[in-house]
Amino acid sequence: MTDAYAAAGVDTQRADAGVGALVDVLKTIRVDRPSASVLPSGHYASVLRVAPNLGVALSTDGVGSKLVLAEQADRLETVGIDCIAMNVNDIVCVGAEPIAMVDYLAVEQADPTALARIAKGLKDGAEQANIEIPGGELAVLPELIRGHPSPNGFDLCGTAFGTVALDRIVTGDEATPGSAVIGLPSSGCHSNGYTLARRAVLEQGGHAFEDTPPELRGMSVIDALLEPTVIYVRAIVELLRSDIAVLGLAHITGGGVTNLLRLGHKRLGWELHDPLSVPPIFGLIARGGNIPPAEMWEVFNMGCGFVVVVPEDRAVDAVAALSVQHPGTARIGTVTDEGGVITLPTLGVRFGG
């Protein structure tokens, strides 16, 4: 991964090794019935068979160090949207329709006013995703949670589930060289790369929350950094219900464009010849942290928060359908036969191979 991210405190190679250690143990679990798991580990969501041709998709995630900014700026009303988004955008990647999420909120102290403000974001995100939040857990953990500043610390995570017909699961396996790659715009950093973003903008770049540097075109630093994650569920569910064959779905999160390698078991390549416009916040991050383009594309979504793969002859139709709810959607590339390789020709950036 990147030198800049490691210098900011996130060693992604070590983290990947840690995930591997967890998976190596967990995959040895034995139960006294046939396994219900349908997909191998490593996709965006897990799918369990619960009835003939019926699967339940599961995903769990949190908001990450974006919460540090929310605490410091005392802006708690939108991070719930991020929590919902990070879960439901993964659920829909396997072709499932999200139904509900339960949240886990760990706090340094139980402040009813602060909790109500956090809940507002959860409510807004749930309504955007068309899901329920039937329950959750509040844990008061002053020994574990420390705020920025104390005693206002909290961590917010969720676990979402949805349903999918087992014969309609989307994995990317049906994509072939020549398939069209469509990008849906992001709103900014979403909920990934904030350890690096905070360091580059606030520490190395020397900006204060209220600053309005030229790159942000009138927006303040804190407004740009706390812009909520886009929820793509309604548009993707509508596309799945249409007559357009959906060959692959990818939520572009931590790891940037390399998330595409989750599709097609790395037998496919990805040429992104017309990337979407890059939001101004990424220019500010790159300049402040002196981060080269390849590192930026490997850490951040760079303006594309979600990718849809469809047959070449349905690309125009898919763009039109998705643009209704996500203006700026466009074809960004083509699937290739160069397995495990991602190229951005106009930027001279290449991953894999």
VENCORFEN-V676567 format. One record per residue. RES is the residue in three letters. SS is DSSP state (@ for helix, = for strand, . for the rest). PHI is phi in degrees with one decimal (none if undefined). PSI is psi in degrees with one decimal (* if undefined). Layout:
res->RES ss->SS phi->PHI psi->PSI
res->RES ss->SS phi->PHI psi->PSI
This chain:
res->MET ss->. phi->none psi->-152.4
res->THR ss->. phi->-99.7 psi->149.8
res->ASP ss->@ phi->-65.8 psi->-40.0
res->ALA ss->@ phi->-64.1 psi->-42.4
res->TYR ss->@ phi->-65.7 psi->-42.4
res->ALA ss->@ phi->-63.0 psi->-41.2
res->ALA ss->@ phi->-65.3 psi->-29.0
res->ALA ss->@ phi->-78.4 psi->-10.0
res->GLY ss->. phi->116.5 psi->1.9
res->VAL ss->. phi->-114.5 psi->105.4
res->ASP ss->. phi->-91.8 psi->95.5
res->THR ss->@ phi->-69.7 psi->-29.8
res->GLN ss->@ phi->-65.5 psi->-41.0
res->ARG ss->@ phi->-67.6 psi->-38.3
res->ALA ss->@ phi->-63.9 psi->-42.4
res->ASP ss->@ phi->-61.4 psi->-39.5
res->ALA ss->@ phi->-65.1 psi->-36.4
res->GLY ss->@ phi->-64.8 psi->-41.7
res->VAL ss->@ phi->-62.2 psi->-42.4
res->GLY ss->@ phi->-60.1 psi->-39.7
res->ALA ss->@ phi->-64.8 psi->-40.6
res->LEU ss->@ phi->-63.0 psi->-49.0
res->VAL ss->@ phi->-63.4 psi->-39.2
res->ASP ss->@ phi->-58.1 psi->-35.7
res->VAL ss->@ phi->-80.7 psi->-46.6
res->LEU ss->@ phi->-66.5 psi->-28.7
res->LYS ss->. phi->-73.4 psi->-7.5
res->THR ss->. phi->-91.1 psi->2.1
res->ILE ss->. phi->-60.3 psi->133.3
res->ARG ss->. phi->-120.8 psi->133.1
res->VAL ss->. phi->-122.9 psi->162.8
res->ASP ss->. phi->-88.7 psi->41.8
res->ARG ss->. phi->-159.7 psi->163.5
res->PRO ss->. phi->-60.3 psi->144.4
res->SER ss->. phi->-59.9 psi->139.3
res->ALA ss->. phi->-90.7 psi->-7.5
res->SER ss->= phi->-68.8 psi->134.0
res->VAL ss->. phi->-102.1 psi->-37.2
res->LEU ss->. phi->-108.6 psi->149.2
res->PRO ss->. phi->-69.8 psi->160.5
res->SER ss->. phi->-61.3 psi->145.6
res->GLY ss->. phi->114.5 psi->-8.9
res->HIS ss->. phi->-84.1 psi->-179.4
res->TYR ss->. phi->-69.2 psi->-32.1
res->ALA ss->. phi->-141.9 psi->154.1
res->SER ss->= phi->-88.9 psi->148.3
res->VAL ss->= phi->-125.0 psi->128.4
res->LEU ss->= phi->-114.7 psi->135.0
res->ARG ss->= phi->-77.1 psi->122.9
res->VAL ss->= phi->-118.1 psi->-13.6
res->ALA ss->= phi->-164.9 psi->166.7
res->PRO ss->. phi->-54.7 psi->123.0
res->ASN ss->. phi->58.5 psi->25.7
res->LEU ss->= phi->-131.5 psi->124.5
res->GLY ss->= phi->-120.6 psi->152.5
res->VAL ss->= phi->-109.7 psi->126.5
res->ALA ss->= phi->-96.7 psi->136.4
res->LEU ss->= phi->-126.8 psi->141.8
res->SER ss->= phi->-150.5 psi->146.4
res->THR ss->= phi->-137.1 psi->140.2
res->ASP ss->= phi->-167.0 psi->169.8
res->GLY ss->= phi->-132.0 psi->-169.8
res->VAL ss->. phi->-94.2 psi->-22.8
res->GLY ss->. phi->75.4 psi->-156.1
res->SER ss->. phi->-77.1 psi->2.2
res->LYS ss->@ phi->-59.0 psi->-26.9
res->LEU ss->@ phi->-63.6 psi->-28.4
res->VAL ss->@ phi->-59.4 psi->-44.2
res->LEU ss->@ phi->-65.2 psi->-40.9
res->ALA ss->@ phi->-61.1 psi->-40.7
res->GLU ss->@ phi->-66.9 psi->-48.1
res->GLN ss->@ phi->-63.1 psi->-37.7
res->ALA ss->@ phi->-90.7 psi->-3.7
res->ASP ss->. phi->54.4 psi->48.6
res->ARG ss->. phi->-124.1 psi->95.9
res->LEU ss->. phi->-105.9 psi->-6.1
res->GLU ss->. phi->-78.8 psi->-12.5
res->THR ss->. phi->-113.4 psi->-14.3
res->VAL ss->@ phi->-67.3 psi->-22.2
res->GLY ss->@ phi->-63.3 psi->-34.7
res->ILE ss->@ phi->-60.8 psi->-42.8
res->ASP ss->@ phi->-59.9 psi->-42.3
res->CYS ss->@ phi->-63.1 psi->-45.9
res->ILE ss->@ phi->-60.0 psi->-48.5
res->ALA ss->@ phi->-59.6 psi->-44.7
res->MET ss->@ phi->-63.7 psi->-24.8
res->ASN ss->@ phi->-90.3 psi->-52.2
res->VAL ss->@ phi->-70.8 psi->-31.7
res->ASN ss->@ phi->-65.0 psi->-27.2
res->ASP ss->@ phi->-77.1 psi->-42.5
res->ILE ss->@ phi->-56.0 psi->-44.9
res->VAL ss->@ phi->-70.2 psi->-16.7
res->CYS ss->@ phi->-65.5 psi->-18.8
res->VAL ss->@ phi->-99.4 psi->10.9
res->GLY ss->. phi->87.2 psi->8.8
res->ALA ss->. phi->-88.3 psi->154.3
res->GLU ss->= phi->-100.2 psi->116.2
res->PRO ss->= phi->-62.0 psi->142.1
res->ILE ss->= phi->-117.4 psi->-41.9
res->ALA ss->= phi->-157.4 psi->164.2
res->MET ss->= phi->-142.1 psi->143.4
res->VAL ss->= phi->-110.4 psi->141.6
res->ASP ss->= phi->-107.7 psi->153.8
res->TYR ss->= phi->-123.9 psi->116.6
res->LEU ss->= phi->-119.4 psi->110.3
res->ALA ss->= phi->-101.3 psi->128.8
res->VAL ss->= phi->-129.0 psi->153.6
res->GLU ss->. phi->-74.5 psi->-37.9
res->GLN ss->. phi->-146.5 psi->150.7
res->ALA ss->. phi->-90.0 psi->92.1
res->ASP ss->. phi->-98.6 psi->109.3
res->PRO ss->@ phi->-56.3 psi->-37.1
res->THR ss->@ phi->-65.9 psi->-45.9
res->ALA ss->@ phi->-64.4 psi->-40.0
res->LEU ss->@ phi->-64.8 psi->-38.3
res->ALA ss->@ phi->-65.1 psi->-35.8
res->ARG ss->@ phi->-68.5 psi->-40.1
res->ILE ss->@ phi->-64.3 psi->-40.8
res->ALA ss->@ phi->-62.2 psi->-30.4
res->LYS ss->@ phi->-59.8 psi->-42.7
res->GLY ss->@ phi->-66.1 psi->-39.0
res->LEU ss->@ phi->-61.3 psi->-42.2
res->LYS ss->@ phi->-62.7 psi->-47.7
res->ASP ss->@ phi->-61.1 psi->-43.5
res->GLY ss->@ phi->-66.0 psi->-40.3
res->ALA ss->@ phi->-62.3 psi->-40.7
res->GLU ss->@ phi->-68.8 psi->-37.5
res->GLN ss->@ phi->-63.1 psi->-36.9
res->ALA ss->@ phi->-88.9 psi->-6.9
res->ASN ss->. phi->61.2 psi->45.5
res->ILE ss->. phi->-126.1 psi->167.3
res->GLU ss->= phi->-104.3 psi->159.4
res->ILE ss->. phi->-122.6 psi->87.7
res->PRO ss->. phi->-76.9 psi->-11.9
res->GLY ss->. phi->-176.8 psi->-175.6
res->GLY ss->= phi->176.8 psi->-162.8
res->GLU ss->= phi->-143.2 psi->134.5
res->LEU ss->= phi->-113.7 psi->123.0
res->ALA ss->= phi->-119.9 psi->126.6
res->VAL ss->= phi->-97.5 psi->110.5
res->LEU ss->. phi->-131.9 psi->69.1
res->PRO ss->. phi->-62.8 psi->-23.3
res->GLU ss->. phi->-75.4 psi->-24.1
res->LEU ss->. phi->-104.0 psi->-36.1
res->ILE ss->. phi->-100.5 psi->127.1
res->ARG ss->. phi->-128.8 psi->129.8
res->GLY ss->. phi->-87.7 psi->175.7
res->HIS ss->. phi->-129.0 psi->70.9
res->PRO ss->. phi->-96.3 psi->166.4
res->SER ss->. phi->-72.3 psi->145.1
res->PRO ss->. phi->-102.5 psi->40.6
res->ASN ss->. phi->-100.4 psi->17.8
res->GLY ss->. phi->-74.1 psi->148.2
res->PHE ss->= phi->-159.2 psi->158.9
res->ASP ss->= phi->-130.2 psi->140.9
res->LEU ss->= phi->-128.8 psi->120.6
res->CYS ss->= phi->-134.2 psi->167.1
res->GLY ss->= phi->-151.3 psi->161.5
res->THR ss->= phi->-130.4 psi->120.9
res->ALA ss->= phi->-110.6 psi->155.7
res->PHE ss->= phi->-141.0 psi->156.4
res->GLY ss->= phi->-150.7 psi->178.4
res->THR ss->= phi->-119.8 psi->151.0
res->VAL ss->= phi->-152.5 psi->138.6
res->ALA ss->. phi->-68.3 psi->133.0
res->LEU ss->@ phi->-62.8 psi->-25.0
res->ASP ss->@ phi->-89.6 psi->7.6
res->ARG ss->@ phi->-122.7 psi->13.1
res->ILE ss->. phi->-64.1 psi->138.8
res->VAL ss->. phi->-106.8 psi->122.0
res->THR ss->. phi->-124.2 psi->-14.2
res->GLY ss->. phi->96.9 psi->-9.9
res->ASP ss->. phi->-65.0 psi->-24.9
res->GLU ss->. phi->-86.0 psi->-8.8
res->ALA ss->. phi->-68.3 psi->147.5
res->THR ss->. phi->-136.2 psi->160.1
res->PRO ss->. phi->-53.1 psi->132.1
res->GLY ss->. phi->102.8 psi->-17.6
res->SER ss->. phi->-60.6 psi->149.4
res->ALA ss->= phi->-86.8 psi->139.6
res->VAL ss->= phi->-109.4 psi->120.4
res->ILE ss->= phi->-114.1 psi->135.0
res->GLY ss->= phi->-110.2 psi->138.0
res->LEU ss->= phi->-106.1 psi->133.3
res->PRO ss->= phi->-64.4 psi->146.2
res->SER ss->. phi->-93.6 psi->171.0
res->SER ss->. phi->-100.0 psi->-0.4
res->GLY ss->. phi->146.0 psi->-139.1
res->CYS ss->. phi->-72.8 psi->-12.8
res->HIS ss->. phi->57.8 psi->-115.9
res->SER ss->. phi->-133.5 psi->37.7
res->ASN ss->. phi->-136.6 psi->146.7
res->GLY ss->. phi->77.4 psi->18.2
res->TYR ss->@ phi->-73.9 psi->-24.2
res->THR ss->@ phi->-62.7 psi->-42.0
res->LEU ss->@ phi->-74.0 psi->-42.4
res->ALA ss->@ phi->-61.8 psi->-44.6
res->ARG ss->@ phi->-64.0 psi->-41.1
res->ARG ss->@ phi->-65.4 psi->-45.6
res->ALA ss->@ phi->-67.0 psi->-41.4
res->VAL ss->@ phi->-85.1 psi->-46.7
res->LEU ss->@ phi->-89.6 psi->-40.4
res->GLU ss->@ phi->-88.5 psi->-63.1
res->GLN ss->@ phi->-70.7 psi->-39.7
res->GLY ss->. phi->-78.6 psi->-18.9
res->GLY ss->. phi->71.7 psi->21.0
res->HIS ss->. phi->-87.7 psi->148.2
res->ALA ss->. phi->-97.8 psi->162.4
res->PHE ss->. phi->-54.2 psi->-42.0
res->GLU ss->. phi->-83.3 psi->-4.2
res->ASP ss->. phi->-61.9 psi->148.8
res->THR ss->. phi->-126.2 psi->73.6
res->PRO ss->. phi->-64.1 psi->156.5
res->PRO ss->@ phi->-54.1 psi->-35.8
res->GLU ss->@ phi->-58.6 psi->-30.3
res->LEU ss->@ phi->-89.4 psi->-0.8
res->ARG ss->. phi->52.8 psi->49.5
res->GLY ss->. phi->96.1 psi->-13.7
res->MET ss->. phi->-85.3 psi->145.8
res->SER ss->. phi->-78.4 psi->160.4
res->VAL ss->@ phi->-58.8 psi->-46.3
res->ILE ss->@ phi->-69.5 psi->-35.6
res->ASP ss->@ phi->-62.9 psi->-42.0
res->ALA ss->@ phi->-67.5 psi->-40.9
res->LEU ss->@ phi->-73.4 psi->-28.7
res->LEU ss->. phi->-99.7 psi->9.7
res->GLU ss->. phi->-56.0 psi->127.1
res->PRO ss->. phi->-66.1 psi->153.9
res->THR ss->. phi->-65.8 psi->137.7
res->VAL ss->. phi->-72.9 psi->137.1
res->ILE ss->. phi->-101.2 psi->119.5
res->TYR ss->. phi->-100.3 psi->2.8
res->VAL ss->@ phi->-57.8 psi->-52.0
res->ARG ss->@ phi->-59.9 psi->-43.2
res->ALA ss->@ phi->-66.0 psi->-40.6
res->ILE ss->@ phi->-70.8 psi->-40.8
res->VAL ss->@ phi->-61.3 psi->-41.6
res->GLU ss->@ phi->-62.4 psi->-40.5
res->LEU ss->@ phi->-64.8 psi->-40.6
res->LEU ss->@ phi->-63.1 psi->-29.2
res->ARG ss->@ phi->-85.0 psi->-7.7
res->SER ss->. phi->-83.9 psi->-177.1
res->ASP ss->. phi->-89.1 psi->8.8
res->ILE ss->. phi->-87.4 psi->125.3
res->ALA ss->. phi->-70.9 psi->122.1
res->VAL ss->= phi->-97.3 psi->114.9
res->LEU ss->= phi->-94.9 psi->-21.2
res->GLY ss->= phi->-168.4 psi->149.1
res->LEU ss->= phi->-138.7 psi->133.6
res->ALA ss->= phi->-138.3 psi->127.3
res->HIS ss->= phi->-90.9 psi->118.4
res->ILE ss->. phi->-89.3 psi->100.5
res->THR ss->. phi->-119.5 psi->-139.3
res->GLY ss->. phi->-60.2 psi->134.5
res->GLY ss->. phi->101.9 psi->-6.5
res->GLY ss->@ phi->55.3 psi->-136.7
res->VAL ss->@ phi->-66.5 psi->-15.9
res->THR ss->@ phi->-67.8 psi->-10.0
res->ASN ss->@ phi->-59.5 psi->-25.2
res->LEU ss->@ phi->-62.5 psi->-23.6
res->LEU ss->@ phi->-71.0 psi->-7.6
res->ARG ss->@ phi->-72.8 psi->-17.7
res->LEU ss->@ phi->-93.1 psi->138.8
res->GLY ss->@ phi->71.6 psi->17.8
res->HIS ss->@ phi->52.6 psi->35.9
res->LYS ss->@ phi->63.5 psi->13.8
res->ARG ss->. phi->-82.4 psi->-12.7
res->LEU ss->. phi->-104.8 psi->155.2
res->GLY ss->= phi->-115.2 psi->169.3
res->TRP ss->= phi->-139.5 psi->114.8
res->GLU ss->= phi->-105.4 psi->111.5
res->LEU ss->. phi->-100.2 psi->86.5
res->HIS ss->. phi->-87.3 psi->-14.8
res->ASP ss->. phi->-136.9 psi->70.1
res->PRO ss->. phi->-59.3 psi->152.9
res->LEU ss->. phi->-67.5 psi->164.7
res->SER ss->. phi->-60.8 psi->140.8
res->VAL ss->. phi->-91.2 psi->122.4
res->PRO ss->. phi->-58.3 psi->148.9
res->PRO ss->@ phi->-58.2 psi->-29.4
res->ILE ss->@ phi->-59.3 psi->-30.0
res->PHE ss->@ phi->-72.4 psi->-32.0
res->GLY ss->@ phi->-65.3 psi->-38.9
res->LEU ss->@ phi->-65.5 psi->-41.0
res->ILE ss->@ phi->-64.3 psi->-46.9
res->ALA ss->@ phi->-61.9 psi->-42.7
res->ARG ss->@ phi->-69.5 psi->-44.9
res->GLY ss->@ phi->-64.6 psi->-38.5
res->GLY ss->@ phi->-97.0 psi->1.2
res->ASN ss->. phi->51.8 psi->51.6
res->ILE ss->. phi->-101.2 psi->123.9
res->PRO ss->. phi->-70.2 psi->160.5
res->PRO ss->@ phi->-54.2 psi->-44.1
res->ALA ss->@ phi->-59.1 psi->-39.9
res->GLU ss->@ phi->-67.0 psi->-40.1
res->MET ss->@ phi->-61.0 psi->-44.9
res->TRP ss->@ phi->-71.0 psi->-19.8
res->GLU ss->@ phi->-89.1 psi->-13.2
res->VAL ss->@ phi->-109.7 psi->-44.0
res->PHE ss->. phi->-109.5 psi->164.5
res->ASN ss->. phi->-75.2 psi->-18.6
res->MET ss->. phi->53.7 psi->35.1
res->GLY ss->. phi->101.5 psi->-9.2
res->CYS ss->= phi->-118.8 psi->107.3
res->GLY ss->= phi->-91.3 psi->-15.0
res->PHE ss->= phi->-155.8 psi->145.8
res->VAL ss->= phi->-127.0 psi->138.4
res->VAL ss->= phi->-122.7 psi->134.3
res->VAL ss->= phi->-111.2 psi->126.8
res->VAL ss->= phi->-135.7 psi->166.2
res->PRO ss->. phi->-60.5 psi->147.6
res->GLU ss->@ phi->-50.7 psi->-41.5
res->ASP ss->@ phi->-78.8 psi->-1.7
res->ARG ss->@ phi->-116.1 psi->9.8
res->ALA ss->@ phi->-61.4 psi->-45.3
res->VAL ss->@ phi->-62.5 psi->-42.5
res->ASP ss->@ phi->-63.8 psi->-42.5
res->ALA ss->@ phi->-65.9 psi->-42.1
res->VAL ss->@ phi->-60.6 psi->-43.8
res->ALA ss->@ phi->-62.6 psi->-42.8
res->ALA ss->@ phi->-65.9 psi->-43.8
res->LEU ss->@ phi->-73.3 psi->-29.1
res->SER ss->@ phi->-67.7 psi->-20.6
res->VAL ss->. phi->-58.4 psi->-43.3
res->GLN ss->. phi->-100.3 psi->-19.6
res->HIS ss->. phi->-132.4 psi->78.5
res->PRO ss->. phi->-55.8 psi->142.1
res->GLY ss->. phi->98.6 psi->-7.3
res->THR ss->. phi->-59.4 psi->139.0
res->ALA ss->= phi->-157.9 psi->159.9
res->ARG ss->= phi->-70.7 psi->130.4
res->ILE ss->= phi->-115.9 psi->-12.8
res->GLY ss->= phi->-176.5 psi->-166.5
res->THR ss->= phi->-141.7 psi->141.0
res->VAL ss->= phi->-72.2 psi->139.3
res->THR ss->= phi->-121.6 psi->175.6
res->ASP ss->. phi->-96.7 psi->9.9
res->GLU ss->. phi->-86.2 psi->81.4
res->GLY ss->. phi->-53.5 psi->131.1
res->GLY ss->. phi->74.5 psi->13.5
res->VAL ss->. phi->-118.8 psi->132.2
res->ILE ss->= phi->-117.9 psi->128.1
res->THR ss->= phi->-126.1 psi->142.5
res->LEU ss->= phi->-121.1 psi->86.9
res->PRO ss->@ phi->-56.8 psi->-39.9
res->THR ss->@ phi->-68.8 psi->-19.6
res->LEU ss->@ phi->-105.3 psi->-7.0
res->GLY ss->. phi->67.5 psi->29.7
res->VAL ss->= phi->-106.8 psi->137.1
res->ARG ss->= phi->-143.2 psi->134.1
res->PHE ss->= phi->-121.8 psi->138.6
res->GLY ss->. phi->83.5 psi->179.7
res->GLY ss->. phi->80.7 psi->*
